[in-house]
């Protein structure tokens, strides 16, 4: 049995990582191969077999695989074998529109991605609210399994506090220091337009001026623009855009600042404050991308539009927790009911029959 794993164009992370580590822990008899990419080799454990994204070795691995576990599109030319099962886990609850639902895509882009969608055998959904949107976006009539996301099991694990302490120590975050995780998403008009690849709207200098050594900003750019700014070097800021697994950063953080990123749906599992920094909401919603939900109604915390408003909210986390208690409860009820620490088990129930020579991956649909 040969399993090929792929996450975010070549990182050791996300749902495929959680599935892989669970299979290793169980001692399942399989050959495991990961798709890697330049700049992310450091994230893979020693001894893990890897192939470079798009290389002849990568194509050969995909074409000879029994099972593929991927969290995003495999944008390369390869022929899926008749005995291969392709499980697409995807990588987030869609707040912003995706695939065929977007307002703009470069000519030929969606058609190219559709070639990958046509290879899928089953798709995971993190919650019931996401299922119809994923189906519509991908024009997907196949099996959808509402399992929750394996990557989030660690957020409910009994050892999460010990892991949090270890990660903060590794990152140099002292006890008593507030760790602010900033996860801005990418903008289609920047990446596909004539503007810069990415631009930060949170004033980093002002952040350090207001909080000094009492707070640290953990910067995590979206994987599509992770290298757009080079390495961000500023007092009180740790650029973790190339850090292998964002789940570690969720655990390390005390509060999140984000915009339209799906990271908020994961971080909410922890019950910690979330600030919605929506400086370009009208433009993004109406012209750039589009959204599946009413952003202001959905938001699990305060919606602010200026950098200074973000800093004001960060200055009083106790008040922030009080303000967001009710909206966060609604948010988690809608989007996080399956994030109970057992999503990986549900996914293994789907694929283990395939690994042991039994039936194909179940085709039941949500």
Beta strands, then each sheet from edge to edge (+ up, - down):
strand 1: 2-6
strand 2: 31-36
strand 3: 50-52
strand 4: 67-70
strand 5: 85-88
strand 6: 122-125
strand 7: 143-146
strand 8: 178-183
strand 9: 215-219
strand 10: 237-239
strand 11: 255-258
strand 12: 273-277
strand 13: 303-304
sheet 1: 3+ 2+ 1+ 4+ 5+ 6+ 7+
sheet 2: 10+ 9+ 8+ 11+ 12+ 13+
end
